[in-house]
């Protein structure tokens, strides 16, 4: 629990819950939480963890309701004292609920109390990116590195932002710094592979994503990225296998499903493509940048009919 610097009497309970979550045993975590008494569960972090489990199990309505409960509980706690820890939890709940303005308000309250609170700065930058406030987000990331210039995790956080902004040269420069410092960063290899893939250096991208998976085979995006690289090689059957591995870790990521469907399409497997596109659009009606999913699905059916004839 060092990440949250949590020090209350429920530390053992929270450790148990987070151990389940870290191994993706979301059902077990929920069962554990639901068996607690009302006193033990009266904790904002525990409620936020419960909501996370529901979200991971694709029970969004239940998740969002509990995130709102956690916010209300935070407000109760904040009546007596503006605690940065509780404010960060409240901000994170708003962030998940996509109320980015409210989230930033919470993080700003934290930073008024502690202007070096790295948790608030990190998540404030995420909220700003969601609002397309790129310059302000970049200022947060620079401030993080001012506070801890040698922190490789913060550097990787900045690289994620740079990749999002397609500033790949800057991202690769920072990644080389990180990997020169330590070779045991699976996320660094994954982010480097991502930048190399986007700049069409597919062989180098494959080398780096393979290294990422050797260090940690449980990063779903690494499998997804490997699948996309194999699609570039036109090795679609291999790509499907890697998409399946990504989805076995995170089954509710629409871009994984959309690109897997496109892979089926390249193999002229129209039924499988159609079904997988439907799953992607269920998660995100505009998955793949598609403006009208119904028209797109009709197009897939038309392709199927044309190729039958």
VEXTOR-73216 format. One record per residue (C-alpha): x, y, z; chain; residue in one letter; residue number from 1. Coordinates in Angstrom, 3 decimals. Each point is the difference from the previous one (the first is absolute). Layout:
! VEXTOR-73216
<c1:X | c2:Y | c3:Z | chain:A | res:A | n:NUM>
...
END
This chain:
! VEXTOR-73216
<c1:0.000 | c2:0.000 | c3:0.000 | chain:A | res:X | n:1>
<c1:2.987 | c2:2.331 | c3:-0.233 | chain:A | res:X | n:2>
<c1:-1.368 | c2:1.541 | c3:-3.184 | chain:A | res:X | n:3>
<c1:-2.877 | c2:1.524 | c3:1.931 | chain:A | res:X | n:4>
<c1:1.962 | c2:0.505 | c3:3.231 | chain:A | res:X | n:5>
<c1:-3.001 | c2:-1.452 | c3:1.800 | chain:A | res:X | n:6>
<c1:0.268 | c2:-0.414 | c3:3.735 | chain:A | res:X | n:7>
<c1:-3.372 | c2:-0.867 | c3:1.480 | chain:A | res:X | n:8>
<c1:-1.038 | c2:-3.080 | c3:1.944 | chain:A | res:X | n:9>
<c1:-1.524 | c2:-1.622 | c3:-3.087 | chain:A | res:X | n:10>
<c1:3.389 | c2:-0.490 | c3:-1.653 | chain:A | res:X | n:11>
<c1:-0.223 | c2:-3.825 | c3:0.148 | chain:A | res:X | n:12>
<c1:-3.457 | c2:0.021 | c3:-1.578 | chain:A | res:X | n:13>
<c1:1.165 | c2:2.293 | c3:-2.794 | chain:A | res:X | n:14>
<c1:3.117 | c2:-2.069 | c3:-0.610 | chain:A | res:X | n:15>
<c1:-2.150 | c2:-3.099 | c3:-0.438 | chain:A | res:X | n:16>
<c1:-2.303 | c2:1.765 | c3:-2.462 | chain:A | res:X | n:17>
<c1:2.861 | c2:1.427 | c3:-2.036 | chain:A | res:X | n:18>
<c1:1.728 | c2:-3.388 | c3:-0.112 | chain:A | res:X | n:19>
<c1:-3.125 | c2:-1.404 | c3:-1.679 | chain:A | res:X | n:20>
<c1:-0.183 | c2:2.954 | c3:-2.399 | chain:A | res:X | n:21>
<c1:3.680 | c2:-0.227 | c3:-0.922 | chain:A | res:X | n:22>
<c1:-0.549 | c2:-3.618 | c3:-1.101 | chain:A | res:X | n:23>
<c1:-3.260 | c2:0.904 | c3:-1.817 | chain:A | res:X | n:24>
<c1:-2.137 | c2:-2.016 | c3:2.408 | chain:A | res:X | n:25>
<c1:-2.732 | c2:2.617 | c3:-0.036 | chain:A | res:X | n:26>
<c1:-2.797 | c2:-2.372 | c3:1.000 | chain:A | res:X | n:27>
<c1:2.017 | c2:-1.191 | c3:3.002 | chain:A | res:X | n:28>
<c1:0.716 | c2:3.602 | c3:0.974 | chain:A | res:X | n:29>
<c1:-3.712 | c2:0.840 | c3:-0.118 | chain:A | res:X | n:30>
<c1:-0.884 | c2:-3.071 | c3:2.054 | chain:A | res:X | n:31>
<c1:2.605 | c2:0.981 | c3:2.589 | chain:A | res:X | n:32>
<c1:-1.303 | c2:3.588 | c3:0.174 | chain:A | res:X | n:33>
<c1:-3.649 | c2:-1.062 | c3:0.174 | chain:A | res:X | n:34>
<c1:0.786 | c2:-2.265 | c3:2.971 | chain:A | res:X | n:35>
<c1:1.416 | c2:2.907 | c3:2.008 | chain:A | res:X | n:36>
<c1:-2.107 | c2:1.689 | c3:2.638 | chain:A | res:X | n:37>
<c1:-1.304 | c2:3.539 | c3:-0.496 | chain:A | res:X | n:38>
<c1:2.738 | c2:1.575 | c3:2.133 | chain:A | res:X | n:39>
<c1:2.809 | c2:-1.568 | c3:-2.010 | chain:A | res:X | n:40>
<c1:-1.502 | c2:0.979 | c3:-3.333 | chain:A | res:X | n:41>
<c1:-0.581 | c2:3.625 | c3:1.034 | chain:A | res:X | n:42>
<c1:3.173 | c2:1.083 | c3:-1.749 | chain:A | res:X | n:43>
<c1:0.350 | c2:2.053 | c3:-3.226 | chain:A | res:X | n:44>
<c1:2.966 | c2:-1.948 | c3:-1.356 | chain:A | res:X | n:45>
<c1:-1.743 | c2:-3.315 | c3:0.617 | chain:A | res:X | n:46>
<c1:-3.130 | c2:1.259 | c3:-1.769 | chain:A | res:X | n:47>
<c1:2.084 | c2:1.234 | c3:-2.926 | chain:A | res:X | n:48>
<c1:1.645 | c2:-3.434 | c3:-0.198 | chain:A | res:X | n:49>
<c1:-3.429 | c2:-1.652 | c3:0.010 | chain:A | res:X | n:50>
<c1:-1.118 | c2:2.268 | c3:-2.846 | chain:A | res:X | n:51>
<c1:3.155 | c2:-0.891 | c3:-1.940 | chain:A | res:X | n:52>
<c1:-0.874 | c2:-3.698 | c3:0.282 | chain:A | res:X | n:53>
<c1:-3.493 | c2:0.578 | c3:-1.380 | chain:A | res:X | n:54>
<c1:1.466 | c2:2.056 | c3:-2.829 | chain:A | res:X | n:55>
<c1:2.470 | c2:-2.753 | c3:-0.871 | chain:A | res:X | n:56>
<c1:-2.860 | c2:-2.496 | c3:-0.021 | chain:A | res:X | n:57>
<c1:-1.844 | c2:2.259 | c3:-2.475 | chain:A | res:X | n:58>
<c1:-2.696 | c2:0.893 | c3:2.523 | chain:A | res:X | n:59>
<c1:0.145 | c2:3.712 | c3:-0.707 | chain:A | res:X | n:60>
<c1:-3.259 | c2:1.055 | c3:1.644 | chain:A | res:X | n:61>
<c1:0.993 | c2:-1.630 | c3:3.285 | chain:A | res:X | n:62>
<c1:3.511 | c2:1.429 | c3:-0.285 | chain:A | res:X | n:63>
<c1:-1.126 | c2:3.572 | c3:-0.631 | chain:A | res:X | n:64>
<c1:-2.504 | c2:-0.159 | c3:2.877 | chain:A | res:X | n:65>
<c1:2.753 | c2:-1.062 | c3:2.396 | chain:A | res:X | n:66>
<c1:2.398 | c2:2.662 | c3:-1.298 | chain:A | res:X | n:67>
<c1:-2.710 | c2:2.546 | c3:0.858 | chain:A | res:X | n:68>
<c1:-0.378 | c2:-1.588 | c3:3.454 | chain:A | res:X | n:69>
<c1:3.761 | c2:0.322 | c3:0.474 | chain:A | res:X | n:70>
<c1:-0.187 | c2:3.701 | c3:-0.923 | chain:A | res:X | n:71>
<c1:-2.753 | c2:0.535 | c3:2.585 | chain:A | res:X | n:72>
<c1:2.074 | c2:-1.815 | c3:2.613 | chain:A | res:X | n:73>
<c1:2.995 | c2:2.167 | c3:-0.889 | chain:A | res:X | n:74>
<c1:-2.168 | c2:3.099 | c3:0.553 | chain:A | res:X | n:75>
<c1:-0.931 | c2:-1.286 | c3:3.454 | chain:A | res:X | n:76>
<c1:3.680 | c2:-0.481 | c3:0.841 | chain:A | res:X | n:77>
<c1:0.921 | c2:3.418 | c3:-1.388 | chain:A | res:X | n:78>
<c1:-2.416 | c2:1.863 | c3:2.285 | chain:A | res:X | n:79>
<c1:2.532 | c2:-0.120 | c3:2.825 | chain:A | res:X | n:80>
<c1:3.225 | c2:0.374 | c3:-1.946 | chain:A | res:X | n:81>
<c1:1.201 | c2:0.608 | c3:-3.577 | chain:A | res:X | n:82>
<c1:2.013 | c2:-3.209 | c3:-0.147 | chain:A | res:X | n:83>
<c1:2.097 | c2:-0.309 | c3:-3.196 | chain:A | res:X | n:84>
<c1:-0.370 | c2:-3.787 | c3:0.048 | chain:A | res:X | n:85>
<c1:-3.811 | c2:0.175 | c3:0.045 | chain:A | res:X | n:86>
<c1:-0.038 | c2:2.819 | c3:-2.567 | chain:A | res:X | n:87>
<c1:2.083 | c2:-2.140 | c3:-2.356 | chain:A | res:X | n:88>
<c1:-2.445 | c2:-2.902 | c3:0.362 | chain:A | res:X | n:89>
<c1:-2.908 | c2:2.347 | c3:-0.714 | chain:A | res:X | n:90>
<c1:1.815 | c2:1.388 | c3:-3.039 | chain:A | res:X | n:91>
<c1:0.744 | c2:-3.491 | c3:-1.299 | chain:A | res:X | n:92>
<c1:-3.673 | c2:-0.975 | c3:0.314 | chain:A | res:X | n:93>
<c1:-1.010 | c2:3.052 | c3:-1.996 | chain:A | res:X | n:94>
<c1:2.695 | c2:-0.869 | c3:-2.542 | chain:A | res:X | n:95>
<c1:-1.484 | c2:-3.473 | c3:-0.546 | chain:A | res:X | n:96>
<c1:-3.467 | c2:1.556 | c3:-0.280 | chain:A | res:X | n:97>
<c1:1.423 | c2:2.297 | c3:-2.710 | chain:A | res:X | n:98>
<c1:-0.808 | c2:3.130 | c3:1.972 | chain:A | res:X | n:99>
<c1:3.412 | c2:1.456 | c3:-0.733 | chain:A | res:X | n:100>
<c1:-0.746 | c2:3.527 | c3:1.233 | chain:A | res:X | n:101>
<c1:-1.024 | c2:-1.291 | c3:3.430 | chain:A | res:X | n:102>
<c1:3.037 | c2:-2.292 | c3:0.081 | chain:A | res:X | n:103>
<c1:2.341 | c2:2.922 | c3:-0.704 | chain:A | res:X | n:104>
<c1:-1.684 | c2:2.030 | c3:2.745 | chain:A | res:X | n:105>
<c1:0.840 | c2:-2.773 | c3:2.463 | chain:A | res:X | n:106>
<c1:3.608 | c2:-0.241 | c3:-1.159 | chain:A | res:X | n:107>
<c1:0.367 | c2:3.784 | c3:0.219 | chain:A | res:X | n:108>
<c1:-1.217 | c2:-0.152 | c3:3.619 | chain:A | res:X | n:109>
<c1:2.709 | c2:-2.568 | c3:0.695 | chain:A | res:X | n:110>
<c1:2.664 | c2:2.144 | c3:-1.648 | chain:A | res:X | n:111>
<c1:-1.009 | c2:3.019 | c3:2.079 | chain:A | res:X | n:112>
<c1:0.879 | c2:-2.054 | c3:3.068 | chain:A | res:X | n:113>
<c1:2.995 | c2:-1.812 | c3:-1.487 | chain:A | res:X | n:114>
<c1:1.365 | c2:1.396 | c3:-3.251 | chain:A | res:X | n:115>
<c1:2.300 | c2:-3.014 | c3:-0.383 | chain:A | res:X | n:116>
<c1:-2.699 | c2:-2.634 | c3:0.220 | chain:A | res:X | n:117>
<c1:0.993 | c2:-2.229 | c3:-2.906 | chain:A | res:X | n:118>
<c1:-3.235 | c2:-1.996 | c3:0.035 | chain:A | res:X | n:119>
<c1:-2.109 | c2:3.125 | c3:-0.501 | chain:A | res:X | n:120>
<c1:2.315 | c2:1.308 | c3:-2.723 | chain:A | res:X | n:121>
<c1:-0.009 | c2:-3.332 | c3:-1.833 | chain:A | res:X | n:122>
<c1:-3.767 | c2:-0.391 | c3:-0.110 | chain:A | res:X | n:123>
<c1:-0.573 | c2:3.693 | c3:-0.639 | chain:A | res:X | n:124>
<c1:2.082 | c2:-0.389 | c3:-3.147 | chain:A | res:X | n:125>
<c1:-2.217 | c2:-2.940 | c3:-1.054 | chain:A | res:X | n:126>
<c1:-3.141 | c2:2.088 | c3:0.507 | chain:A | res:X | n:127>
<c1:1.524 | c2:2.869 | c3:-1.978 | chain:A | res:X | n:128>
<c1:0.891 | c2:-2.328 | c3:-2.862 | chain:A | res:X | n:129>
<c1:-3.602 | c2:-1.250 | c3:-0.043 | chain:A | res:X | n:130>
<c1:-1.112 | c2:3.627 | c3:-0.299 | chain:A | res:X | n:131>
<c1:2.531 | c2:0.547 | c3:-2.809 | chain:A | res:X | n:132>
<c1:1.865 | c2:2.534 | c3:2.137 | chain:A | res:X | n:133>
<c1:3.344 | c2:-1.228 | c3:-1.274 | chain:A | res:X | n:134>
<c1:2.197 | c2:2.907 | c3:1.097 | chain:A | res:X | n:135>
<c1:-1.337 | c2:-0.072 | c3:3.550 | chain:A | res:X | n:136>
<c1:0.469 | c2:-3.783 | c3:0.136 | chain:A | res:X | n:137>
<c1:3.586 | c2:0.388 | c3:-1.165 | chain:A | res:X | n:138>
<c1:0.629 | c2:2.560 | c3:2.766 | chain:A | res:X | n:139>
<c1:-1.180 | c2:-2.558 | c3:2.566 | chain:A | res:X | n:140>
<c1:2.372 | c2:-2.599 | c3:-1.397 | chain:A | res:X | n:141>
<c1:2.907 | c2:2.442 | c3:0.025 | chain:A | res:X | n:142>
<c1:-0.842 | c2:0.897 | c3:3.611 | chain:A | res:X | n:143>
<c1:0.067 | c2:-3.691 | c3:0.904 | chain:A | res:X | n:144>
<c1:3.504 | c2:-0.314 | c3:-1.410 | chain:A | res:X | n:145>
<c1:1.105 | c2:3.161 | c3:1.832 | chain:A | res:X | n:146>
<c1:-1.058 | c2:-1.671 | c3:3.243 | chain:A | res:X | n:147>
<c1:1.703 | c2:-3.300 | c3:-0.803 | chain:A | res:X | n:148>
<c1:2.236 | c2:0.276 | c3:-3.057 | chain:A | res:X | n:149>
<c1:1.366 | c2:-3.530 | c3:0.343 | chain:A | res:X | n:150>
<c1:-3.348 | c2:-1.747 | c3:0.312 | chain:A | res:X | n:151>
<c1:-0.285 | c2:-2.337 | c3:-2.974 | chain:A | res:X | n:152>
<c1:-3.694 | c2:-0.655 | c3:0.633 | chain:A | res:X | n:153>
<c1:-0.705 | c2:3.707 | c3:-0.458 | chain:A | res:X | n:154>
<c1:2.108 | c2:0.006 | c3:-3.168 | chain:A | res:X | n:155>
<c1:-2.064 | c2:-2.877 | c3:-1.376 | chain:A | res:X | n:156>
<c1:-3.173 | c2:1.862 | c3:0.915 | chain:A | res:X | n:157>
<c1:1.290 | c2:2.906 | c3:-2.077 | chain:A | res:X | n:158>
<c1:0.830 | c2:-2.348 | c3:-2.879 | chain:A | res:X | n:159>
<c1:-3.611 | c2:-1.215 | c3:-0.044 | chain:A | res:X | n:160>
<c1:-1.069 | c2:3.603 | c3:-0.460 | chain:A | res:X | n:161>
<c1:2.596 | c2:0.596 | c3:-2.741 | chain:A | res:X | n:162>
<c1:-1.111 | c2:-3.124 | c3:-1.877 | chain:A | res:X | n:163>
<c1:-3.594 | c2:1.199 | c3:0.214 | chain:A | res:X | n:164>
<c1:1.114 | c2:3.326 | c3:-1.495 | chain:A | res:X | n:165>
<c1:2.003 | c2:-1.825 | c3:-2.719 | chain:A | res:X | n:166>
<c1:3.227 | c2:1.579 | c3:1.268 | chain:A | res:X | n:167>
<c1:1.878 | c2:-3.236 | c3:-0.507 | chain:A | res:X | n:168>
<c1:3.544 | c2:1.376 | c3:-0.279 | chain:A | res:X | n:169>
<c1:-0.287 | c2:1.597 | c3:3.444 | chain:A | res:X | n:170>
<c1:-1.568 | c2:-3.168 | c3:1.387 | chain:A | res:X | n:171>
<c1:2.780 | c2:-2.218 | c3:-1.355 | chain:A | res:X | n:172>
<c1:2.660 | c2:2.299 | c3:1.443 | chain:A | res:X | n:173>
<c1:-1.506 | c2:-0.297 | c3:3.490 | chain:A | res:X | n:174>
<c1:-0.449 | c2:-3.766 | c3:-0.405 | chain:A | res:X | n:175>
<c1:3.685 | c2:-0.396 | c3:-0.826 | chain:A | res:X | n:176>
<c1:0.812 | c2:1.841 | c3:3.249 | chain:A | res:X | n:177>
<c1:-2.228 | c2:-2.359 | c3:1.977 | chain:A | res:X | n:178>
<c1:1.339 | c2:-3.156 | c3:-1.628 | chain:A | res:X | n:179>
<c1:3.603 | c2:1.137 | c3:0.412 | chain:A | res:X | n:180>
<c1:-0.769 | c2:0.278 | c3:3.712 | chain:A | res:X | n:181>
<c1:-1.688 | c2:-3.395 | c3:0.265 | chain:A | res:X | n:182>
<c1:-0.832 | c2:-2.836 | c3:-2.383 | chain:A | res:X | n:183>
<c1:-2.796 | c2:-1.332 | c3:2.211 | chain:A | res:X | n:184>
<c1:-2.805 | c2:2.294 | c3:-1.155 | chain:A | res:X | n:185>
<c1:-2.597 | c2:-1.959 | c3:-1.998 | chain:A | res:X | n:186>
<c1:-2.143 | c2:3.124 | c3:-0.380 | chain:A | res:X | n:187>
<c1:2.951 | c2:1.901 | c3:-1.452 | chain:A | res:X | n:188>
<c1:0.522 | c2:-2.658 | c3:-2.675 | chain:A | res:X | n:189>
<c1:-3.730 | c2:0.009 | c3:-0.721 | chain:A | res:X | n:190>
<c1:-0.106 | c2:3.794 | c3:-0.381 | chain:A | res:X | n:191>
<c1:3.118 | c2:-0.070 | c3:-2.174 | chain:A | res:X | n:192>
<c1:-1.609 | c2:-2.668 | c3:-2.184 | chain:A | res:X | n:193>
<c1:-3.095 | c2:2.181 | c3:-0.253 | chain:A | res:X | n:194>
<c1:2.020 | c2:3.013 | c3:-1.185 | chain:A | res:X | n:195>
<c1:1.974 | c2:-2.142 | c3:-2.454 | chain:A | res:X | n:196>
<c1:-3.186 | c2:-1.585 | c3:-1.342 | chain:A | res:X | n:197>
<c1:-1.575 | c2:3.404 | c3:-0.608 | chain:A | res:X | n:198>
<c1:3.128 | c2:1.126 | c3:-1.868 | chain:A | res:X | n:199>
<c1:-0.148 | c2:-3.212 | c3:-2.079 | chain:A | res:X | n:200>
<c1:3.159 | c2:-1.615 | c3:1.410 | chain:A | res:X | n:201>
<c1:-1.790 | c2:-3.320 | c3:0.338 | chain:A | res:X | n:202>
<c1:2.996 | c2:-2.313 | c3:0.477 | chain:A | res:X | n:203>
<c1:1.389 | c2:2.142 | c3:2.814 | chain:A | res:X | n:204>
<c1:-3.485 | c2:0.292 | c3:1.470 | chain:A | res:X | n:205>
<c1:-0.329 | c2:-3.789 | c3:0.047 | chain:A | res:X | n:206>
<c1:3.352 | c2:-0.390 | c3:1.767 | chain:A | res:X | n:207>
<c1:-1.062 | c2:2.428 | c3:2.722 | chain:A | res:X | n:208>
<c1:-3.504 | c2:-1.344 | c3:0.530 | chain:A | res:X | n:209>
<c1:1.435 | c2:-3.530 | c3:0.198 | chain:A | res:X | n:210>
<c1:2.382 | c2:1.187 | c3:2.724 | chain:A | res:X | n:211>
<c1:-2.913 | c2:1.642 | c3:1.814 | chain:A | res:X | n:212>
<c1:-1.928 | c2:-3.282 | c3:-0.013 | chain:A | res:X | n:213>
<c1:3.027 | c2:-1.976 | c3:1.170 | chain:A | res:X | n:214>
<c1:0.169 | c2:2.261 | c3:3.060 | chain:A | res:X | n:215>
<c1:-3.765 | c2:0.116 | c3:0.577 | chain:A | res:X | n:216>
<c1:-2.409 | c2:-2.123 | c3:-2.067 | chain:A | res:X | n:217>
<c1:-3.013 | c2:1.562 | c3:1.754 | chain:A | res:X | n:218>
<c1:0.045 | c2:3.378 | c3:-1.778 | chain:A | res:X | n:219>
<c1:-2.967 | c2:-0.246 | c3:-2.346 | chain:A | res:X | n:220>
<c1:1.104 | c2:2.929 | c3:-2.151 | chain:A | res:X | n:221>
<c1:3.282 | c2:-1.759 | c3:-0.785 | chain:A | res:X | n:222>
<c1:-1.908 | c2:-2.974 | c3:-1.449 | chain:A | res:X | n:223>
<c1:-2.267 | c2:2.392 | c3:-1.895 | chain:A | res:X | n:224>
<c1:2.992 | c2:1.834 | c3:-1.414 | chain:A | res:X | n:225>
<c1:1.629 | c2:-3.287 | c3:-1.012 | chain:A | res:X | n:226>
<c1:-3.233 | c2:-0.942 | c3:-1.796 | chain:A | res:X | n:227>
<c1:0.021 | c2:3.296 | c3:-1.900 | chain:A | res:X | n:228>
<c1:3.622 | c2:-0.534 | c3:-1.035 | chain:A | res:X | n:229>
<c1:-0.862 | c2:-3.444 | c3:-1.375 | chain:A | res:X | n:230>
<c1:-2.883 | c2:1.537 | c3:-1.898 | chain:A | res:X | n:231>
<c1:2.560 | c2:2.260 | c3:-1.679 | chain:A | res:X | n:232>
<c1:1.918 | c2:-3.164 | c3:-0.919 | chain:A | res:X | n:233>
<c1:-3.289 | c2:-1.399 | c3:-1.391 | chain:A | res:X | n:234>
<c1:0.274 | c2:-2.939 | c3:2.378 | chain:A | res:X | n:235>
<c1:-3.627 | c2:0.206 | c3:1.015 | chain:A | res:X | n:236>
<c1:-0.352 | c2:-3.378 | c3:1.700 | chain:A | res:X | n:237>
<c1:2.906 | c2:0.869 | c3:2.305 | chain:A | res:X | n:238>
<c1:-1.561 | c2:3.394 | c3:0.605 | chain:A | res:X | n:239>
<c1:-3.307 | c2:-1.585 | c3:1.034 | chain:A | res:X | n:240>
<c1:1.821 | c2:-2.087 | c3:2.576 | chain:A | res:X | n:241>
<c1:1.581 | c2:3.115 | c3:1.522 | chain:A | res:X | n:242>
<c1:-3.309 | c2:1.886 | c3:-0.014 | chain:A | res:X | n:243>
<c1:-1.483 | c2:-2.912 | c3:1.956 | chain:A | res:X | n:244>
<c1:2.807 | c2:0.228 | c3:2.554 | chain:A | res:X | n:245>
<c1:-0.627 | c2:3.746 | c3:0.426 | chain:A | res:X | n:246>
<c1:-3.735 | c2:-0.570 | c3:0.406 | chain:A | res:X | n:247>
<c1:0.551 | c2:-2.806 | c3:2.500 | chain:A | res:X | n:248>
<c1:1.599 | c2:2.632 | c3:2.249 | chain:A | res:X | n:249>
<c1:-2.293 | c2:2.961 | c3:-0.773 | chain:A | res:X | n:250>
<c1:-3.180 | c2:-1.118 | c3:-1.711 | chain:A | res:X | n:251>
<c1:-1.737 | c2:3.376 | c3:-0.052 | chain:A | res:X | n:252>
<c1:2.343 | c2:2.092 | c3:-2.151 | chain:A | res:X | n:253>
<c1:-1.836 | c2:1.011 | c3:-3.152 | chain:A | res:X | n:254>
<c1:3.087 | c2:0.625 | c3:-2.158 | chain:A | res:X | n:255>
<c1:1.224 | c2:-3.561 | c3:0.675 | chain:A | res:X | n:256>
<c1:-3.300 | c2:-1.338 | c3:-1.312 | chain:A | res:X | n:257>
<c1:-0.211 | c2:2.434 | c3:-2.926 | chain:A | res:X | n:258>
<c1:3.475 | c2:-0.868 | c3:-1.273 | chain:A | res:X | n:259>
<c1:-0.596 | c2:-3.705 | c3:0.556 | chain:A | res:X | n:260>
<c1:-3.125 | c2:0.339 | c3:-2.159 | chain:A | res:X | n:261>
<c1:2.086 | c2:1.723 | c3:-2.676 | chain:A | res:X | n:262>
<c1:2.382 | c2:-2.932 | c3:0.159 | chain:A | res:X | n:263>
<c1:-2.897 | c2:-2.382 | c3:-0.663 | chain:A | res:X | n:264>
<c1:-0.989 | c2:2.220 | c3:-2.912 | chain:A | res:X | n:265>
<c1:3.454 | c2:-0.408 | c3:-1.540 | chain:A | res:X | n:266>
<c1:-0.541 | c2:-3.749 | c3:0.203 | chain:A | res:X | n:267>
<c1:-3.419 | c2:0.377 | c3:-1.696 | chain:A | res:X | n:268>
<c1:-1.666 | c2:-1.380 | c3:3.134 | chain:A | res:X | n:269>
<c1:-2.986 | c2:2.307 | c3:-0.239 | chain:A | res:X | n:270>
<c1:-2.204 | c2:-1.621 | c3:2.646 | chain:A | res:X | n:271>
<c1:2.749 | c2:0.098 | c3:2.610 | chain:A | res:X | n:272>
<c1:0.885 | c2:3.559 | c3:-1.018 | chain:A | res:X | n:273>
<c1:-3.620 | c2:1.139 | c3:0.282 | chain:A | res:X | n:274>
<c1:-0.489 | c2:-1.576 | c3:3.441 | chain:A | res:X | n:275>
<c1:3.227 | c2:1.502 | c3:1.314 | chain:A | res:X | n:276>
<c1:-0.776 | c2:3.467 | c3:-1.360 | chain:A | res:X | n:277>
<c1:-3.376 | c2:-0.215 | c3:1.787 | chain:A | res:X | n:278>
<c1:1.810 | c2:-0.700 | c3:3.287 | chain:A | res:X | n:279>
<c1:2.309 | c2:2.978 | c3:-0.573 | chain:A | res:X | n:280>
<c1:-2.913 | c2:2.342 | c3:-0.760 | chain:A | res:X | n:281>
<c1:-1.831 | c2:-1.221 | c3:3.092 | chain:A | res:X | n:282>
<c1:2.912 | c2:1.300 | c3:2.067 | chain:A | res:X | n:283>
<c1:0.450 | c2:3.162 | c3:-2.077 | chain:A | res:X | n:284>
<c1:-2.488 | c2:1.011 | c3:-2.737 | chain:A | res:X | n:285>
<c1:2.812 | c2:1.904 | c3:-1.751 | chain:A | res:X | n:286>
<c1:2.703 | c2:-2.651 | c3:0.333 | chain:A | res:X | n:287>
<c1:2.622 | c2:0.259 | c3:-2.725 | chain:A | res:X | n:288>
<c1:-1.078 | c2:3.575 | c3:-0.686 | chain:A | res:X | n:289>
<c1:-3.213 | c2:-1.231 | c3:-1.647 | chain:A | res:X | n:290>
<c1:-2.668 | c2:2.710 | c3:-0.104 | chain:A | res:X | n:291>
<c1:-2.991 | c2:-2.290 | c3:-0.571 | chain:A | res:X | n:292>
<c1:0.392 | c2:-3.597 | c3:1.133 | chain:A | res:X | n:293>
<c1:-3.252 | c2:-1.167 | c3:-1.645 | chain:A | res:X | n:294>
<c1:1.128 | c2:1.172 | c3:-3.437 | chain:A | res:X | n:295>
<c1:3.411 | c2:-1.584 | c3:0.554 | chain:A | res:X | n:296>
<c1:-1.533 | c2:-3.354 | c3:0.992 | chain:A | res:X | n:297>
<c1:-2.273 | c2:0.113 | c3:-3.041 | chain:A | res:X | n:298>
<c1:3.134 | c2:0.501 | c3:-2.101 | chain:A | res:X | n:299>
<c1:1.552 | c2:-3.152 | c3:1.526 | chain:A | res:X | n:300>
<c1:-3.145 | c2:-1.944 | c3:-0.896 | chain:A | res:X | n:301>
<c1:0.179 | c2:1.393 | c3:-3.541 | chain:A | res:X | n:302>
<c1:3.610 | c2:-1.189 | c3:-0.292 | chain:A | res:X | n:303>
<c1:-1.090 | c2:-3.463 | c3:1.128 | chain:A | res:X | n:304>
<c1:-2.790 | c2:-0.088 | c3:-2.599 | chain:A | res:X | n:305>
<c1:2.281 | c2:1.212 | c3:-2.820 | chain:A | res:X | n:306>
<c1:2.653 | c2:-2.608 | c3:0.771 | chain:A | res:X | n:307>
<c1:-2.619 | c2:-2.776 | c3:0.125 | chain:A | res:X | n:308>
<c1:-0.970 | c2:0.877 | c3:-3.542 | chain:A | res:X | n:309>
END
